[in-house]
């Protein structure tokens, strides 16, 4: 897992996100998209693509195809938390997650 730089995190924080369920469940993805109509920034482990989303349109809503950046739920953890924060969370939950376990889980 390559950790996100602070600049990448700042750019991704400007995006909205939606969970896309998968079948089987472990194949679901988090899709980041730009509500202003731009393209989400690239990020390590991210897969660019498109998604049909219901978005505000005037006084109502419309289905629009928007560019997205898809990440696995496990991969998103590396973007939401620093490596130190993430290790602390796993420690408090009683999991021994070192770099090797993390790479096998996320990659």
C-alpha positions in Angstrom: 0.0 0.0 0.0 1.4 3.4 -1.0 0.2 6.0 1.5 -1.4 9.2 0.2 0.5 12.4 0.4 -1.0 15.3 2.3 -1.6 17.1 -1.1 -3.5 14.1 -2.5 -5.6 13.8 0.7 -6.5 17.5 0.4 -7.6 17.0 -3.2 -9.6 13.9 -2.5 -11.3 15.6 0.5 -13.0 17.9 -2.0 -14.7 15.0 -3.6 -18.0 13.3 -2.7 -18.1 9.6 -2.2 -20.6 6.8 -2.8 -20.3 3.1 -2.0 -20.9 0.7 -4.9 -21.9 -2.7 -3.5 -20.5 -5.8 -5.2 -21.4 -9.4 -5.5 -19.8 -11.1 -3.6 -19.8 -8.3 -1.0 -16.0 -8.1 -0.7 -15.9 -6.7 -4.3 -17.7 -3.5 -3.4 -15.9 -0.2 -4.0 -15.9 3.4 -2.8 -16.3 5.8 -5.8 -15.1 9.4 -5.3 -16.5 12.0 -7.6 -16.3 15.8 -8.0 -19.7 17.5 -7.4 -18.5 20.5 -9.4 -18.2 18.3 -12.5 -14.4 17.9 -12.6 -12.4 14.7 -12.7 -11.3 13.2 -9.3 -7.6 13.4 -8.7 -5.5 10.3 -9.2 -4.5 8.3 -6.1 -2.3 5.3 -5.5 -4.5 2.1 -5.9 -7.3 4.1 -7.5 -9.1 2.9 -10.6 -10.5 5.7 -12.7 -13.9 5.1 -14.4 -17.4 6.4 -14.7 -20.6 5.9 -12.7 -24.3 6.8 -13.3 -25.3 8.9 -10.2 -28.5 10.7 -9.2 -27.4 14.4 -8.8 -29.2 17.7 -8.1 -30.5 19.3 -11.3 -32.4 22.6 -11.0 -35.4 22.0 -8.7 -35.1 18.2 -9.0 -32.7 15.4 -9.7 -31.3 13.7 -12.8 -29.1 10.7 -13.6 -25.7 11.8 -14.8 -22.7 9.8 -15.9 -19.7 11.3 -13.9 -16.0 10.5 -13.8 -15.1 8.6 -10.6 -12.0 7.2 -8.8 -12.8 3.8 -7.3 -10.9 2.4 -4.3 -11.5 -0.7 -2.2 -13.0 -0.1 1.3 -9.7 -1.4 2.8 -7.8 0.9 0.5 -9.8 3.9 1.6 -8.6 3.4 5.2 -5.2 4.5 4.1 -6.6 7.7 2.8 -8.7 8.5 5.8 -6.1 7.8 8.4 -2.3 8.2 8.7 -0.3 5.1 9.2 0.2 5.9 12.8 -3.6 6.5 13.4 -4.5 3.3 11.6 -2.0 1.2 13.6 -3.5 2.7 16.8 -7.0 1.9 15.7 -6.1 -1.7 14.9 -4.2 -2.0 18.2 -7.2 -0.8 20.2 -9.3 -3.4 18.4 -6.9 -6.1 19.3 -5.4 -6.8 15.8 -1.7 -7.1 15.2 -1.5 -5.5 11.7 2.0 -4.8 10.6 3.1 -3.6 7.1 3.2 -7.1 5.7 -0.3 -7.9 6.8 -1.5 -4.6 5.6 0.0 -5.1 2.1 -1.5 -8.6 1.8 -4.9 -7.3 2.9 -5.0 -4.2 0.6 -3.0 -5.3 -2.4 
